[in-house]
Amino acid sequence: MDPHQLNYKVQLHDQEWVINISRILEEGFDEKDGVCVSIFTVPKSLMSSKQKAYVPQVIFEMERYKLTSANRVQKSFKRQSKLHHLVQTLEQNEITIRACYHSFLDYDNATLAWMFAIDASFLLEFLQTYSAKKEASLVRISSKMNHLIDYTKRKTSHHAILRDIIMLENQIPLFLLKQIHSLCYDQEDNPDQILSSMLLGFFRELSPFVHVIINDSYLQEECLQKAHLLYLLYSTIVPKEPLMDLQVNVEKEEANEEEKGDKNWFLRGLIAILNMFLYINTIPITLMEKIYNSKIFMFILMLPYNCFLQFCSSKQKAAVKQVVSSAKNLAEEMGSIIPDKDKSPLVEEITIPSVSELSKIGLKFCRTKVGLGTVSFNRSSGKFYLPIIHLDDNSEVVLRNLVAYEASIAPEAMVFTRYTELMNGIIDTEEDARILRECGIIVNRLKSDEEVANLWNGMTKSVRITKVPNLDKVIEEVNGYYLGSWKVKMKRTMKKYLFGSWPFLAFIAANLLLLMSAVDAGCSVYNCSKWFNPEDS
């Protein structure tokens, strides 16, 4: 391209930008109609972890199909409306549309209006596959679109579009869908109720928490007031009320179990006796630790070793030091046999034992059907309550974009992000995923438990430190329950006092070598064979 033509296009682009900005300021942009930014750019820290989960893969390459959808939707308009009439209306609301986006939409007024008219028409035609009443659909799906828009929801292309639609940066303001949808019906047909039915089916298909209560009355009253589809999905998953208020059902269930009586009283009594026995036996160990760490004890401990080195030749000194070094290495290797869960985890990963480790100490995982508000732990019964979550090929994109949206709106408590961090912390291997699947907490529609583990382990990136008091309290209680188990106490005690005591092992080795050297020296002067073989004497 000629450099002069390139410079001309750049100047023309800059002039259009200045004209748009000047016009927006003249018309008054301040808090227009109370519209707030709701469609954000994905934070770079999240985008870098897996770009494919945030950038649409197929929907940008479907212009021909979008035009076909827009034409069919146009034919369903009532009152002799046409698509260009809709475009004129969108041009008048251009400032409101732009106000929904965090990034500046670098398009002129007419281009922007046509883009949203076509994209919103395609989205409406796609959403009609989730309508409860198929006879209320806008138009019949063309045979040319059957491979993309599928009422059975089984085709790969249908789910690829579904993933693109829910991505944060690809959201369309919901008031545009409502506006276009109302053109297709008379008022007596109650178009809002029909659109609510579509959205209800859409979220039942896409939401990983299908047991969260969503009804038509809620959608009719509130959902059409939401900013976009992702925000609507987020608001149905994350509770508005404090989490403690939503844990009432779990507490009632625990109270009922206590009223019936604990059938495992014998096992719990035995565990209590073992804990008491372990505590009593750790008292002298604790006292020995204080003595062991004192400088006087270390001086007395190493005194025979140091005295022995003074009377040894250089070769003997080298041999003794080699034995001591071998004892130290042996102690370190023995200590490494026992896995150390106390080591600092990844920066983005919370400190909590895995599912398999918690199961080994007798902790039980129980499912709940209410949602994130029911994550709790009952220390007396040793039950960890987690909501049922359905995982399929769409789940990773949904979960990641929900986290990105929550990071963008920055609520006081990032509940959903903290939940994903919790699941990432307790699921390390496919064995952990298997246990949760068998408990009914994870409904796995992926190929294997290994894919479930990889899904959660891949979600380690966080925009900022998240603190949710109720979830943090649950994590703290689970950690306390785990560390208070007699099995864990015994393991930590062995690691700390036995395998960590390499100076003591070195002392034993040095004294053993000293004894053997003394015997060898004595036998060189006296005849020791008569002591060991008395029959020969």
Secondary structure, 3 states (H helix, E strand, C coil): CCHHHHHHHHHHHHHHHHHHHHHHHHHCCCCHHHCCCCECCCCHHHHCCCHHHCCCCCHHHCHHHHHHHHHHHHHCCCCCCCHHHHHHHHHHCHHHHHHCECCCCCCCHHHHHHHHHHHHHHHHHHHHHHCCCHHHCCCCCCHHHCCCCCCCCCCHHHHHHHHHHCCHHHCCCHHHHHHHHHCCCCHHHCHHHHHHHHHHHHHHHHCCCCCCCCCHHHHHHCHHHCCCHHHHHHHHHCCCCCCCHHHHHHHHHHHHHHHHCCCCHHHHHHHHHHHHHHHHHHHHHHHHHHHHCCHHHHHHHHHHHHHHHHCCCHHHHHHHHHHHHHHHHHHHHHHHHCCCCCCCCCCCCCCCCCHHHHHHCCCEEEEECCCHHHCEEECCCCEEEEECEEECCCHHHHHHHHHHHHHHHCCCCCHHHHHHHHHHHHCCCHHHHHHHHHCCCEEECCCCHHHHHHHHHCCCCCCCCCCCHHHHHHHHHHHHHHHCCHHHHHHHHHHHHHHCCHHHHHHHHHHHHHHHHHHHHHHHHCCCHHHHCHHHC
